[in-house]
Amino acid sequence: MIRFNAVIALATSYLCLFSFAANGQDRFANVTIETIPVVGNISMLVGQGGNIGVSAGSDGILIIDDQFAPLAGRIKAAIMELGSDTPKFLLNTHFHGDHTGGNADFGADSVIVAHENVRLRMVAGDQPAVALPVVTYDDDVSIHFNGESITLIHMPRGHTDTDSVVYFEDSNVIHMGDHFFNGGFPFVDLVNGGTVQGYLNNLEKVLSWIGDDTSVIPGHGSLASKSDLMNFYNVVRDTSVEIRIKKSQRMSVEDIVGEGLSPGYESWGQGFIDEEAWIQTVFNSYPR
């Protein structure tokens, strides 16, 4: 029988995937870092792990997230092409290792900024002091850098309990972290404070803030627009409602998995979170 333990196992496998020993180096051997211009002095770096946001300008380099530790040298080479291989600021959208794995490589020379729960969870995970955020906040904080206000805004109990989005006010760009898996079902880490309802609430807030012309950097997937984010929100909302209705009809999670979701969502289960995992997540995220 599929129970809450299955979701715990899913979260554990996710964390194990993004927390590896040195002998895991080979799987990064062929990873290259691609630089994608977003708007003005904002770029997105794509490699393996969470997408990296970059602000490059007269004040220097600021980056958002840093993927896996073995990629740090390649990330530095990519941002060197934008001005410097030493960011003045490193912002973490949350604590998962595919977004913070490079912290130890950047932390000696960069000011790491993140929500206070990022630091708490990284300390609990025995991360070295150099990898930890040194500036933390509760609700939000703004950094004035390269001629604009860059604001980190906490997104409570969504993907995890550590998440923030990062909004570039003048460039009209938002980095969503793992509150946006463009084209796929999201991973909601129930073990580490995430909830499906909180995830939806957070998406609704962001959609109410941004405009049709806002450039949206997802945590995973291709560069996007508000319409792409709205499409993602609709899929998360509609499938979660479908699963909750079936649960209210006393269907077991095994029965829901066996029956599957309505036609049209097949492509959304091709990423890390397949349809079965998404059904389990939603089923276990809402009380009976």
N, C-alpha and C positions, 0 to 999 in steps of 0.2 A: 504494500500500500504506500502511495506517495503521501508523505506527511511534511510537516515543517522542517524535519531533518533534511529533506531534499533541497530546500532553499538554503539551509546552512551549508550543505555540501557544495551547492552552486557558488555561494559567496567564498567559501574556502578555496575552491578550484580557481576562482577569479583572482584571489589574492596570491595564490601560489603561482599562477601564470605570470603575475607581475612582480613577484619576489623570488629571485633566483640566485643561485650561487655562481661563482666565477665560471664553472664548467658549462653554464648556459650561454656563454659568449658566442658560440658558433651559430646560433640561430639568428644572430644579428649581422653575420658576416656580409651579407649582400644588401643590407639596408642602406639606402641613400636618403639624404635629406633634400627635399624639394622645397624651394622658396616660391610661394604664390603671392603676388601683389594683391592687396585687398583694396585700399584706397589711401592716397597720400603717402604718408610715411609708415603705414601699418601693413604688415605682411603676415602670412600664415606659413609655418613650416610643417611639412608632412613627412613623417618617417615611419616609425613603428611605435604605437602608443598614442597618447592623446595629442591632438593638434596643438602646436605652439603658436602663440600670438607674439608679435614683435612690434615695438615702437622704436624707430630709429630716427634720431634727429640731433639737433645742436647740443642737447643735454647728454646725449649718449644713447645707450641701448637699454631697453626694458623688455623682459620676456615674461610670458605667461606659460607656466608649466615647462617641463624639461625631459619628458619621456623616460627612457631607461638609462641606467648608468653607463653601459657600454657604448651608448651613442653620444656621450657628452663631447668627445673630441670632434665628431662630425657636426654636431650642433654648433660648436664654437666656430668651426670653419665656415658654416653657413652664415652665422651672424657677423663674422668678420667681413664677409662680402657686403654687409649692410652698414659697416662702420667700426665695429669693435668686437673682439671675442670675449670681452669681459662686461657682462651686463651690470649696470649700476643697481637695478632692481630685478628681483625674480618674484613673481606673484604665483602662488599655488591656488588653483581652483578647488582642490580637495586633496585628500591624503593618499589616494591609491598610487601604487608604485609606478604605474605607466604614465603618471603625471608628475611624480616627485622623485623618480629614480636617480635623476642627475643632480639632486640638491647638494649632495656631498661634494660634487665636483665644482659647483658654482658658489657654494655657500661661503667659502673663505673670502671671496672678493665681491659678492653681491649681497645686498640687503634682501632677505627673504621675508615676504609679507603674506600672511594667510589668516583665515579665521582661527580663533583661539582653539577650536576643537581639532584643527589640523595638527597643531603642536601637541595637544594632549594625546591624540591617537598615535602620532609618530614617536612620542616619548614612551608610550605604552608598548610600542613595537620595537623598542631598543635601537632606534635610529641614532647615529652619532650626532653629537652636539652641533657639528658644522652643517648638518643637513636640516636643522630645525628652523622654523620661522623665528625671527628675532623681533618682528613687529606683528602684533596680533590685534584683533578687534572683535567686537561683539556683533553689531548690526552692519555697519559699513565704515569705510574709510576712503579718503581721496588722496591721490598722489598727483602733484602738479609737476608735469614732466613733459619736455618737448612741446611746450606751448599749449597744453591742454590739461583738463582735469580728467583723471583716470580713476574711476570709482569701483571699488570692490563691494559688492552687495551680497550679504548672506542670504542663502536660500535654505530655510530650515526644513529638516526632515524630508528631504526629497530623494536625491540619489544616495546621499548619506546624511549624517548630521554635521558635516564639515564643509559643505559646498558654498561657493560664491560664484556669481557671474561678474564679469569685468566690462565696464562700459566706458568707451572713449567718447566723451561728450562732443568734442568739436569734430572729430573724424566720423562720428555717427556709426561706430562699429561696436558690436557686443560679442564678447567671447563667452560662450555658454558653458564651458566645461562639460561635464557628463550629464548636464540637463538637456543635452541634445545629441542623440545618435542619428545622424542624418541618413534616413532610408532604412533603419532597422529598429526592432524593439529595443527599449532601453534596459540597462542593468540597474535595478533598484536594489541596493544593498541593505536588505532587511536586518541583517546581523549588526550592521554599523549605523543604525539610526535612520535608514531610509524608509520611506513609505510611498505607496503609489498615489495616495490622495495628496500628500505633501508635494510630490513631484508635479501633479496636475495643477495644484494651487500655485506653485512657483512658475510654471509655464504661463499660466493665466496672467500673473503679475507682469512678467516680462513682455508678453504680447500687448498688454495695455500701455507699456512705456514706449516701445519702439515704433518707428514709422515704416511705411512701405518701402522706403529707400534705405533703411538700415542694413548694413552688411553684417551677416551673422556667421561667426566662426563656431562650428560645432566642436564638441569634444572629440567626436569621431565622425568621419565622413567628409564629403566635399564642401567647399565654401558655399554658403547658402544665403537666402533672403528671408524676409519676414513670412512670405507665402510658404516657403519650405518649412519654416518652424511651425506655422499654423497647421500645415498638413500633418506634420509629426504629432502635434498636440491632438488633432482630431483622431488619429489612429490610436494613440495611447488612451484617450478618453473613451472612444467608442468600443474598443476591444475590452477595456476594463469593465465598462457597463455590461457588455455581453456576458462576460465571465461572472460578474456579480449577480446578474439575473439568474443564470443557471445555478449558481450556488444557492440563491434564495429559494429555488425550486427543489432543493434538497438533492441536487446532483452532487456526486462525489467528484473530487479532483480527477480521479481516474476516468470517470465517465466523461467529464468535460474534455480531457485530453483526447480520449477516444473519439469523441464526436468532432472535435476540432472547432476552429473559429469559422465564421462566415467566409464564403469565397471572396477573394480579393486581397487577402493579407499574406499570401504565400511568400511573396518577395521580402516581406518584413522579417521573416524568420530565418533569413540566410546568413545573418551575422553571428556574433558570439552568443546572443540570446535567441534561441530558436522558439518556435511556437509553444512547445511543451513547457520550456522554462518560463516563458512569459505567463502562461496560464497558472503555473504553480505560484509564481510571484504574486500575481493579483489575488489568487485564491487565499493565500496566507497573509496578505497585507491588510485585509479587511476582516473585522470580527464577524462572528456569525450573527 
